[in-house]
Amino acid sequence: MGITEIRGQLAQILNNEPKKTKKLEGDFLIHLKNILSIFTETDDPNRDECIKVLKEEFSDIVDFKSKIVIRLKQTSELKFK
């Protein structure tokens, strides 16, 4: 799985959430660990390692509402004069 596919998955998951946010816990964290492990030195990254990867590699599509809650960034629209 490439970075483009991971970006698409994250955007789709967050877009389907009512508030466009998701807490990094439970089944979602397990899924996230699996897909983000390619960016870490371990096959089973912990939550802090996942947070670090999200901040470094995916800051263009997600930001943090709190320490363990990510949200989908609003897409900026082109404005014409």
PyMOL commands that set and color helices and strands:
alter all, ss='L'
color gray80, all
select helices_A, chain A and resi 3-15+26-39+47-57
alter helices_A, ss='H'
color red, helices_A
select strands_A, chain A and resi 21-23+62-66+69-72
alter strands_A, ss='S'
color yellow, strands_A
deselect
rebuild
show_as cartoon
